[in-house]
Amino acid sequence: MSNSKATRRALLTSILALIMCVSMLIGTTAAWFTDTVTSSGNKVISGTLKVDLEVLEDNDWISIKDNPQAIFDYDNWEPGYVQVKILRVVNKGSLAFKWQASLVANAALGSLADVIDVYVKEDVTAYPTERTEINSWNKVGTLRDFVNTIPVATNGEILAKDKNATEYPSEVLAIAFKMQETAGNEYQDQTLGEFDIQILATQLMAEKDSFDEKYDAEAAWDGTYPTTKPDTLVVDTVNHIISINDTAAFAYLNTLVNDPDFYTNYGSKWKYSIELNTDVDLMNKAWTPILLSNFVAFDGKGHTISNVYVSTTEDDAGLFQNIACNDIGVTYVRNLNIDGAYIIGDQSVGALAGSSSQGVIENVTINNATVIGNKYVGGIFGSGNGSANGCTVKNTTVTIPEGGLKEAGGLIGYVSNDGNPTTENKIIANNTVENVVITAPTIASGLVSQPNSSNTGTGVIVIENNTLKNVKITTADNSADLYVSNNVTGRTIVRNNTAVDCEVGTVIATADALVNAFANLKAGAVLFITDDIDMTGKTIAPVTGNKAFTMYGNGHTISNLNTTERALFVAHSGSSAYVFKDVVLENCSVNSASNYGALFVGDGDTSDEITIVNCHVKNCTVNSAKYAAAFVGYTAGYDVQNNGPVYSDVTIKDCSVTGGSITGGGSTAAAIGHAGGNVDTTSIVENLTVTNVAINGEDAAHTGIAVGTANVGKTIITNVTHSGVTGNYNTATVVYGRFVPGTTGSLTVDGATVNP
């Protein structure tokens, strides 16, 4: 069977991320030990829980933590195909721990997950020499089974390193993926989806104190919910405070708050606040979300709830099911940290709460969370009438997978003013979203995906003074936005928010999606090509000015795209920046009757930046009345209409042109037809390979392999290799046709200054 690029792409993107969800910060001191103390020469050092994962490659163990990589080479998949990797879990800390391996989906799995079986075996010392050897291993089901059930078949216990030992203690685990022999043709060109291999580690009772080894017995919750109220949950009926003093007490909270006899035993709920007096580790055991209803507040008092695991097909998935309050107006949730959460549900899904009907959320931090749902998905809560202020969501993914519906936000999926005739504004302010990836088929944003200020009074939703840092937002339909994606009634005020190093993009996997992306292109858009795209019979409308965008091709090929415009993507740049990375074009053509023609950017006049890196052109044709090239027809910085100058930087690096032809009536070359049409332009061509291309310009003086004409700006050409090039290029200068510097131009070829 020939390679399936779509299948290989999906599997290769399943990067083996080392996610170590533990009961304390990995590589730092344990939760109940905090620092190093030195007194009178006696040094007291806290224990550390530190886990690493290594893969056996060529008889060497390679750390995935130090060298993140895709460890499975998914190529040539077909029925019966087997991939095996031997992994080693290593205890590099000073405390013993228990570990468990699992696969965690980052998005919805594709159909291939149903026909790839997973086998595991411990204590494997070498790779099997025959594929039949894995038949004796422990078969844990299909890949979908393995992801959805997280079996305990792959686990162990590792003691800490003995002081006299030379190597860290470890346990070896082999994992094999095998495509079922019965998989039929319907599984050709199918994708798998994305998943991580996750090592969950938590402290093991092994080290002894002055009494025994059981001092940390309370550190591990086994997933059992107490049937009666533990003594560590204290209800103060005088001061109306419910105190949570250990994990068992927190696990019992859901039973307590929904007890029909609560009023009889303790009085009205709306008088009570709940206080968390300890850190809680839920150990990635199945957690039932708490319905927090009609209490004054839940105060975390700065404590951390870690390793929350919720996997359900129901709505309202999160640590809390819903934060509601029908009796007193609002319930406050404040001063709480959640570190490590995997939350998956249907609609209304968030790390803190699925819904927040009347929740006022303050000073809550979400860290290291994966949040997945089909609609209304947020880093803090999925949907509701609640608010969030002074909160942080970081190192988190918020995902509505392909086939799901809409509305994913870094903070909140959907929020409304509930239709009441209120004059009071709902404020969502002073929050931070950092290192977060937000993905949805449609309607996604960094803060609130969809605010709906539907009340009948004058009150509106105000989203202000929030900060985004390194946030990536993508949809499949250009509906992604930085702060707010869909302001339903126009009665939401979005102001004074800031963003640093953020990307708002569109995921493009089909020809229609590419057409739609350019038809609805927003300035500053980021386009992510996620599959090879055949554009036969399709055309796109190239940019004609002032719509900066970035296209990440991810090594995929766009083929059979043809136009009579100046270029496939940017006909005229306007005063905007354009970036292309890892884009491959094959069997495409530009037949321009104008003076400009190129595959990527036809007329680069007035653009402040054009960057084309690691892009490759195969068997394409370009025809233009004057300036012609594979990448950029014409570059210049000065914008007369806008009373410039515009300082233009054009970079074409690590690119190639193979086969096809480039024909122009003026300056013609593979990289840039006419470079430096203004003194404010710097044009750089670096590491260009040109093979078997016919290049024909006006004459030899106007035709070069890299650049046709180097003009009054600065042109730098470095490391151009070529073979089999035909046409009328200047055989004396080869890489450029002519140098016409005027009084300002400069040309450098391989570090040497060219004199006019």
JOSULJO-V789868 format. One record per backbone hydrogen bond with DSSP energy under -1.0 kcal/mol. NH is the residue of the N-H (numbers start at 0). CO is the residue of the C=O. If there is no record, write none. Layout:
NH/CO
NH/CO
This chain:
7/3
8/4
9/5
10/6
11/7
12/8
13/10
14/12
16/14
18/16
26/48
27/24
29/46
32/29
36/43
38/41
41/38
43/36
51/89
53/87
54/61
55/85
56/59
59/56
61/54
63/52
66/62
73/71
74/72
79/178
80/77
82/176
84/174
86/172
87/53
88/170
89/51
90/168
91/49
93/47
94/47
96/157
97/201
98/155
99/199
100/153
101/197
103/195
105/193
106/193
109/191
111/190
112/109
113/110
114/111
116/177
117/140
118/175
119/137
120/173
122/171
132/129
133/130
134/131
135/132
136/133
137/119
139/117
142/115
143/112
145/141
146/142
147/143
148/144
149/145
155/98
157/96
164/161
170/88
172/86
173/120
174/84
175/118
176/82
177/116
178/80
179/114
182/179
186/183
187/184
195/103
197/101
198/18
199/99
201/97
203/95
205/203
208/211
216/213
218/215
232/229
233/242
235/240
239/235
240/235
241/272
242/233
243/274
244/231
249/245
250/246
251/247
255/251
256/252
258/255
261/258
264/260
265/261
266/262
270/267
271/268
272/239
273/296
274/241
275/298
276/243
279/303
281/305
283/306
284/281
286/308
289/318
291/289
291/321
292/290
293/323
295/271
297/331
298/273
299/333
301/334
302/299
304/336
305/279
306/338
307/339
309/341
311/343
315/346
316/347
318/350
319/351
320/289
322/354
323/291
330/357
331/295
332/359
333/297
334/361
336/302
337/364
338/304
339/366
340/367
341/307
342/369
343/309
344/371
345/313
347/374
348/375
349/316
351/379
352/379
353/319
354/320
355/382
357/322
359/330
360/386
361/332
362/388
364/335
365/391
366/337
367/393
369/340
370/396
371/342
372/398
373/345
374/345
375/405
376/406
377/348
378/408
379/410
380/410
381/352
381/353
382/353
385/355
386/358
388/360
389/428
391/363
392/431
393/365
394/433
395/434
396/368
397/436
398/370
399/438
403/400
404/373
406/441
406/442
407/442
408/376
409/444
410/446
411/446
412/380
413/381
414/449
415/383
416/451
421/419
425/459
427/461
429/463
431/390
432/466
433/392
434/468
436/395
437/471
438/397
439/473
444/407
445/481
446/482
447/482
448/411
449/412
451/414
453/451
458/421
460/490
461/425
462/492
463/427
464/494
466/430
467/497
468/432
469/499
471/435
472/502
473/437
474/504
475/440
480/443
485/448
487/450
487/485
492/460
494/462
497/465
499/467
502/470
504/472
505/525
506/474
507/527
513/509
514/510
515/511
516/512
517/513
518/514
519/515
523/547
524/521
525/503
526/549
527/505
528/551
529/507
532/556
534/558
537/534
542/568
545/572
548/576
549/524
550/578
551/526
552/580
554/581
555/552
557/583
558/532
559/585
562/588
567/598
569/599
570/542
571/542
572/602
575/573
577/608
578/548
579/610
580/550
581/612
583/555
584/615
585/557
586/617
588/560
589/620
590/562
591/622
596/626
597/565
598/629
600/630
601/569
602/570
603/633
605/635
606/603
609/648
610/577
611/650
612/579
613/652
615/582
616/655
617/584
618/657
620/587
621/660
622/589
623/662
624/593
626/594
627/666
628/596
629/669
631/670
632/600
633/601
634/673
642/639
643/638
647/679
648/607
649/681
650/609
651/683
652/611
653/685
655/614
656/688
657/616
658/690
660/619
661/693
662/621
663/695
665/625
667/701
668/627
669/704
670/705
671/705
672/631
673/632
674/708
676/634
680/677
681/647
682/713
683/649
684/715
685/651
686/717
687/718
688/654
689/720
690/656
691/722
693/659
694/725
695/661
697/665
701/698
702/699
703/667
704/733
705/734
706/734
707/671
708/672
709/737
710/674
712/675
713/680
714/745
715/682
716/747
717/684
720/687
722/689
725/692
727/694
729/702
733/729
734/732
736/706
737/707
739/709
743/740
744/740
745/712
747/714
748/751
749/716
751/748
753/746
